[in-house]
């Protein structure tokens, strides 16, 4: 079933870009706090370039998923929130795997990486949907 009024491409691109900037700023701030306060025991993967790449990939993916949902779902906003929660939970699995598979990755680094997945998910859910989620 198609949504009656899919969001305009330009409007969604603007929302996605704005959300990406916010998510990137929050993740850089969290990264700075973690690194400057020595909260992560190693930094093999916890580095600014990786933070930027993965944050932007996640936000781009979220924007594309929302676009698809606005064209194919009768309830794109509600469905997007559900998808975002599932994807957030699944996104923790590689970091948990790193903690077990890579000897150089400390538990604190894996937890730090998992924490960096949360702000983009929250920003995407707040910025991309068209209507109130209530």
C-alpha positions as CSV (number, residue, x, y, z in Angstrom):
1,X,0.0,0.0,0.0
2,X,1.4,3.4,-0.9
3,X,1.4,6.4,1.3
4,X,-1.0,9.1,0.0
5,X,1.6,11.9,0.2
6,X,5.3,10.8,0.0
7,X,7.6,13.5,1.3
8,X,9.3,15.7,-1.3
9,X,12.8,14.7,-2.2
10,X,14.3,18.1,-1.5
11,X,12.6,18.4,1.9
12,X,13.8,14.9,2.9
13,X,17.3,15.7,1.7
14,X,17.3,18.9,3.8
15,X,16.1,17.0,6.9
16,X,18.6,14.2,6.3
17,X,21.5,16.7,5.9
18,X,20.5,18.6,9.0
19,X,20.1,15.5,11.0
20,X,23.5,14.3,9.8
21,X,25.1,17.5,11.0
22,X,23.5,17.2,14.4
23,X,24.3,13.5,14.8
24,X,27.9,14.2,13.8
25,X,28.3,17.1,16.2
26,X,26.9,15.0,19.1
27,X,29.1,12.0,18.2
28,X,32.2,14.2,17.9
29,X,31.4,15.7,21.3
30,X,31.0,12.3,22.8
31,X,34.2,11.1,21.2
32,X,36.1,14.1,22.5
33,X,34.8,13.5,26.0
34,X,35.7,9.8,25.9
35,X,39.1,10.4,24.4
36,X,40.1,13.4,26.5
37,X,39.0,11.8,29.7
38,X,40.6,8.4,28.9
39,X,37.2,6.7,29.1
40,X,38.1,4.2,26.4
41,X,40.9,1.8,27.1
42,X,42.1,1.6,23.5
43,X,41.5,3.6,20.4
44,X,42.0,1.1,17.6
45,X,38.5,1.7,16.2
46,X,37.5,4.7,18.4
47,X,38.9,7.5,16.2
48,X,37.4,10.7,14.7
49,X,37.5,9.6,11.0
50,X,35.7,6.3,11.8
51,X,33.2,8.2,13.9
52,X,32.5,10.5,11.0
53,X,32.2,7.8,8.4
54,X,29.9,5.5,10.4
55,X,27.7,8.3,11.7
56,X,27.2,9.7,8.1
57,X,26.6,6.2,6.7
58,X,24.0,5.5,9.4
59,X,22.2,8.8,8.8
60,X,22.3,8.3,5.1
61,X,20.9,4.9,5.5
62,X,18.2,6.1,7.8
63,X,17.2,8.8,5.3
64,X,17.0,6.3,2.5
65,X,14.9,3.9,4.6
66,X,12.5,6.7,5.6
67,X,12.2,7.6,1.9
68,X,11.3,4.1,1.0
69,X,8.8,3.8,3.8
70,X,7.0,7.1,2.7
71,X,6.4,5.5,-0.7
72,X,5.5,2.0,0.5
73,X,3.9,2.2,3.9
74,X,0.6,3.5,5.0
75,X,2.2,4.4,8.4
76,X,5.8,5.4,7.5
77,X,6.5,7.4,10.6
78,X,5.5,4.6,13.0
79,X,7.2,1.9,10.9
80,X,10.4,4.0,10.7
81,X,10.6,4.2,14.5
82,X,10.2,0.5,14.8
83,X,12.8,-0.1,12.1
84,X,15.2,2.4,13.8
85,X,14.9,0.6,17.2
86,X,15.6,-2.8,15.6
87,X,18.5,-1.5,13.6
88,X,20.0,0.2,16.7
89,X,19.9,-3.0,18.6
90,X,21.4,-5.0,15.7
91,X,24.1,-2.3,15.3
92,X,25.5,-3.3,18.7
93,X,26.4,-6.8,17.5
94,X,29.5,-5.9,15.6
95,X,30.9,-3.9,18.5
96,X,30.2,-6.8,20.9
97,X,31.9,-9.1,18.3
98,X,35.0,-6.8,18.3
99,X,35.2,-7.0,22.1
100,X,35.4,-10.8,21.8
101,X,37.3,-11.3,18.6
102,X,39.9,-8.6,18.6
103,X,42.4,-8.8,21.5
104,X,43.3,-5.1,21.2
105,X,39.7,-3.9,21.6
106,X,38.9,-3.3,25.2
107,X,35.5,-3.6,26.8
108,X,35.4,0.2,27.3
109,X,36.1,0.8,23.6
110,X,33.4,-1.6,22.5
111,X,30.9,0.1,24.9
112,X,32.0,3.5,23.7
113,X,31.4,2.5,20.1
114,X,27.9,1.1,21.0
115,X,27.1,4.4,22.7
116,X,28.0,6.3,19.5
117,X,25.1,4.4,17.7
118,X,22.5,5.9,20.0
119,X,22.6,9.7,19.1
120,X,22.2,9.2,15.3
121,X,19.2,6.8,16.0
122,X,17.6,9.4,18.2
123,X,18.3,12.3,15.8
124,X,16.9,10.3,12.9
125,X,13.7,9.5,14.7
126,X,13.3,13.1,15.8
127,X,14.2,14.8,12.5
128,X,13.1,12.6,9.6
129,X,9.4,11.7,10.3
130,X,6.9,14.1,8.9
131,X,4.2,13.9,11.5
132,X,4.0,13.7,15.2
133,X,4.7,10.1,16.5
134,X,2.0,10.2,19.1
